[in-house]
């Protein structure tokens, strides 16, 4: 088997792993190391462990540790969310991505890998939430320069007394330059939140429509080039009852092109059932759809083994309309060349963990962006 055919076969196997009823019998003819490496690259190794236990027990055994780690984190996340509910008390919040997707949008609940917990509060509540977390023994995990960033990141990082990292968001998109491209109202997200079961407890989560639109947007902004993201989009799409609401929410956010890209890529990869008229409702043109489909045929998600690829480049550059997308692809590619050719600066100075003053600078910047005012944070 040639190297190209070998890569295609491993990719087809991983597609089968990610689809209910997929044929995984080809595992026996493939090198175990290649399957393990590809599954880990695409962040579906715990799922691969479950799917391959009968047909490829040796591969599954190697991936058992990945499954165990994912399950352990998910159990701890459920317990932590119960603690969050107590600490934040009357402050509205939601948890999104990791534990919610693992519990409610994964072929095998509880084994989707994720690295941390993502929480969202309103910008005007970030100060009160910070007071509550400090009072509960949590510690700020950011460095001074991060909290003093004039672009005001849309999230800050905390560590629980047990050492678990939590990303506390006041906006769904972290980078200010990207945040300005969209219209995502945090207050509206919190007003639509719902209660869900995570492990043995309850937590607040985004409503079904917000969850899908955010997952598709997040996938596109990240490159939409890993099977784990395609599984997220596929599983949430299969729970949609009213696609008009999805299209309306995507339009409200200004994320139509990103949602269209992620949905089309999930369909090409996993056969996600998306009604054809969704793309008309999203306002995506035929030329743009043709470009997206051509990229997916040229560089299928399941065959990718590195971050840099035409597929990722197009996903991160997608804009409403074919011409705007092509122009942004060219700009991003050019900037990438410049970045690679620019000499790196010397060794950076030692970074200092953020103190009270940096936290106050950050909180005031967030409040200014939300048009609120409040008294300084206290420990």
Order of alpha helices (4+ residues) and beta strands (2+ residues): alpha-alpha-alpha-alpha-alpha-beta-alpha-beta-alpha-beta-alpha-beta-beta-alpha-alpha-beta-beta-alpha-alpha-alpha-alpha-alpha-alpha-alpha-alpha-alpha
